[in-house]
Amino acid sequence: MTAAAELNYEVEDGIGLITFNRPQARNALTFAMYDRLVEICSRVPEDGSVRVIIMTGAGGKAFAAGTDISQFRAFETAEQGLAYERRADAIFAAIEACPVPTIAAIAGACTGGGAGIAGCCDLRIGARDMKFGFPIARTLGNCLSAATLARLVALIGQARVVDLVFTARLIGAEEAHAIGLVNELGDDHAAVMARAMALARQIKGHAPLTMQVTKELLRRLAQAGGCVDDRDLVAKVYTSADFREGLDAFLAKRTPRWQGR
């Protein structure tokens, strides 16, 4: 199977859909799939043809069950481990820096690298059978980098991260919703996808720059501990054609026509 077949990407009516397509392996991710994911998130067209991206797993039984373990067979040196974690950080950073909103539609296993990907999306919707976590303490015995741990701490708090890693347990749907890990729950993968599509259709009608700048500032805040220079982005929004259009449309009581500039 090629990377394109293992990670499907299609765009319809402004909504991009990424599908991890290895259901026979619970959508475990190969390095080629990771590279394809980075390429998609890093090359979103600037013409407004893609306004939202949804990520999900094929088969309805797993979002993605981490990195395909066969990818680790050649690991023998410290540098290989360091390179892998650098690569993971670059993948997660690309998702965070994606200029359009991202939605993870999660069903079944969402573990390891899959959990890292879902955690970097802007919104998460989970099915009742979802299981989220990093069971590395009872599987490979590897570790998460400081950058990955920092992302998880920001998402669910340090105490829960310690709990998850040390006990190697997986968070179920109700707990995930209770702690804010997922925004909403659906009965199954079909329900989760239907809700993700409805949410994407709602979001794609909103001001692109508002969401883009909010995403970027939140990313900068996470990296800088709350102290960032936001002047370039604030200036960009308040001098944009979209801001003027939004103001004019509001005063005229009509629907704004967003252009993303």
Buried (B, 14 or more C-beta within 10 A) or exposed (E): EEBEEBBBBEBEEBBBBBBBBBBEBBBBBBBBBBBBBBEBBBEBEEEBEBBBBBBBBBBBBBBBBBBBEEBEEEBEEEEEBEEBBEBBBBBBBBBBEBBBBBBBBBBBBBBBBBBBBBBBBBBBBBBBBBBBBBBBBEEBEBBBBEBBBBBBBBBBEEEBBEBBBEEBBBBBBEBBBEEEBBBBBBEBBEBBBBBBBEBBBEBBEBBBBBBBBBBBBBBBBBEEEEEBEEEEBEEBBEEBEBBEBBEEBEEEEEEBEBBBE
